[in-house]
Amino acid sequence: MVNFVSLIAPLSYIVVLVGSLGVFSSLYRKRKAAKAASLEPWFPPHTTRDIYLSLLHLESSKTVSDSILKAALMLRAKEDIKRLMALRQSKNSLQMLLQKGCVGDDLWTRFSVAESEMEEELRDVVIEANAYKEGWGQIIFQTANEMVNHDRVRERSERVSADAAEERKWWNEKRARSARELLGRKGHRIRTVFLLKT
């Protein structure tokens, strides 16, 4: 016959051990989730998404045309492309810094959260685009990428125009200064030659 009194000690030990591990695991997961929630987001608030969603969910008395909604969705996709490019540019250097120990795990956690949010955002935009027109979800990001590239070219051209104006002003000042110096020396030489002849 089994003596139940002798089994109470090992069973109570196992119950206490499993219970304490369960409590520790629960507290650890709660702290980790709270820490992840308290981390600063990688990107600023997504205003184009907010504008699109607010236009989409306006009251029925204020109807919004499909063209405005499509334009808002396109601006949302354009912002997503910019954010995706920023993530891709940052990923390799961030991985190297993390491997070297130059940055903490919290920065990598923020980056991972931003990546997962970006994937969800891209899926959401594709679904929304396909809701307007079947197959538009496949080309909306190509169009948005072209818009981003056009904006970059326009910004560079404006920057080059501004730089050209500044450099033209500098060059004109330098040319005028050089001309004054050159004319001043020529005038000095002419006077010196004239005095030597007389």
C-alpha positions in Angstrom: 0.0 0.0 0.0 1.2 3.5 -0.8 1.8 5.9 2.0 0.1 9.1 1.0 1.9 11.1 3.7 5.3 10.5 2.1 4.0 11.7 -1.3 2.7 15.0 0.0 6.2 16.6 0.2 7.3 15.8 -3.4 3.9 16.7 -4.8 3.8 20.0 -2.9 7.4 20.8 -4.1 6.3 20.2 -7.7 3.1 22.3 -7.3 5.1 25.2 -5.7 7.8 25.0 -8.5 5.3 24.9 -11.3 3.2 27.7 -9.7 6.2 29.9 -9.2 7.4 29.4 -12.8 3.9 30.2 -14.0 3.8 33.4 -12.0 7.3 34.4 -13.1 6.4 33.7 -16.8 3.2 35.7 -16.5 4.9 38.7 -14.9 7.8 38.6 -17.3 5.5 38.6 -20.4 3.5 41.5 -18.9 6.6 43.6 -18.2 8.0 42.8 -21.7 4.7 43.8 -23.3 4.5 47.0 -21.2 8.1 47.9 -22.1 7.4 47.3 -25.8 4.3 49.5 -25.6 6.2 52.3 -23.9 8.9 52.4 -26.6 9.0 55.5 -28.8 7.7 54.7 -32.3 10.3 54.6 -35.1 8.3 57.0 -37.3 6.1 60.0 -36.5 2.4 59.6 -36.7 1.1 58.5 -40.1 -1.1 61.5 -41.0 -1.9 60.5 -44.5 -3.3 57.2 -43.2 -5.3 59.1 -40.6 -6.7 61.5 -43.3 -7.6 58.6 -45.6 -9.4 56.8 -42.8 -11.2 59.9 -41.6 -12.4 60.6 -45.2 -13.5 57.0 -45.5 -15.5 57.0 -42.3 -17.2 60.3 -42.6 -20.9 60.5 -41.7 -23.3 59.5 -44.4 -24.5 63.1 -44.7 -21.1 64.1 -45.9 -20.3 61.9 -48.9 -16.8 61.9 -50.3 -16.2 61.2 -54.0 -14.2 58.1 -55.0 -11.6 60.3 -56.7 -10.8 62.1 -53.5 -10.6 58.7 -51.6 -8.3 57.3 -54.3 -6.1 60.4 -54.2 -5.9 60.1 -50.4 -5.1 56.4 -50.7 -2.4 57.2 -53.3 -0.8 59.8 -50.8 -1.0 57.1 -48.1 0.9 54.7 -50.4 3.4 57.4 -51.3 4.2 58.0 -47.6 4.4 54.2 -47.1 7.0 54.0 -49.9 9.1 56.7 -48.1 8.9 54.9 -44.9 9.8 51.6 -46.5 12.9 53.1 -48.1 13.9 54.6 -44.8 13.6 51.1 -43.2 15.6 49.4 -45.9 18.4 52.0 -45.6 18.5 51.7 -41.8 18.3 47.9 -41.5 21.9 46.9 -42.5 23.6 49.6 -40.6 21.4 48.9 -37.5 22.2 45.2 -37.7 25.9 45.9 -37.8 25.7 48.3 -34.9 23.7 45.8 -32.9 26.2 43.0 -33.6 29.1 45.3 -32.4 27.1 46.2 -29.3 26.9 49.9 -30.1 23.2 50.1 -29.8 20.8 48.5 -27.3 18.1 45.8 -27.9 15.4 48.4 -27.3 16.4 50.2 -30.5 16.3 46.9 -32.4 12.9 46.2 -30.8 11.6 49.5 -32.0 12.9 48.8 -35.5 11.3 45.3 -35.5 8.0 46.8 -34.4 8.2 49.4 -37.2 8.9 46.7 -39.7 5.9 44.6 -38.7 3.7 47.7 -38.6 4.9 48.6 -42.1 4.1 45.1 -43.4 0.5 45.4 -42.0 0.2 48.9 -43.5 1.3 47.7 -47.0 -1.2 44.8 -46.8 -3.9 47.2 -45.8 -3.2 49.6 -48.7 -3.3 46.7 -51.2 -6.6 45.5 -49.8 -8.0 49.0 -50.0 -6.8 49.6 -53.5 -8.2 46.3 -54.7 -11.5 47.3 -53.1 -11.7 50.3 -55.5 -10.5 48.4 -58.6 -9.4 44.8 -59.0 -5.7 44.6 -59.7 -4.9 48.2 -58.6 -3.3 46.8 -55.4 -0.5 45.4 -57.6 0.4 48.7 -59.3 -0.4 51.3 -56.6 3.0 51.1 -55.1 4.7 51.4 -58.5 2.8 54.6 -59.1 3.6 55.8 -55.6 7.3 55.0 -56.1 7.2 57.1 -59.3 5.6 60.0 -57.4 8.3 59.8 -54.7 11.1 59.7 -57.4 9.5 62.7 -59.2 9.3 64.6 -55.9 13.0 63.8 -55.2 14.0 65.0 -58.7 12.0 68.2 -58.3 13.6 68.9 -54.8 17.1 68.3 -56.3 16.4 70.6 -59.2 15.1 73.3 -56.8 18.2 72.8 -54.6 20.5 73.0 -57.7 18.7 76.2 -58.8 19.2 77.7 -55.4 22.8 76.7 -55.3 23.4 78.0 -58.8 22.0 81.4 -57.9 24.3 81.5 -54.8 27.3 80.4 -56.8 26.5 82.8 -59.6 26.4 85.6 -57.1 29.8 84.5 -55.6 31.3 84.2 -59.0 30.2 87.6 -60.1 31.6 89.1 -56.9 34.9 87.3 -57.4 35.1 88.4 -61.0 34.4 92.0 -60.0 37.0 91.8 -57.3 39.5 90.3 -59.7 38.8 93.0 -62.3 39.3 95.7 -59.7 42.6 94.2 -58.7 43.7 93.7 -62.2 42.8 97.2 -63.3 44.4 98.6 -60.2 47.7 96.8 -61.0 47.5 97.8 -64.6 47.0 101.4 -63.7 50.0 101.2 -61.3 52.2 99.7 -64.1 51.1 102.3 -66.6 52.0 105.1 -64.2 55.4 103.4 -63.4 56.2 103.0 -67.2 55.2 106.6 -67.8 57.4 107.9 -65.0 60.4 105.8 -66.2 60.0 107.3 -69.7 60.0 110.8 -68.5 
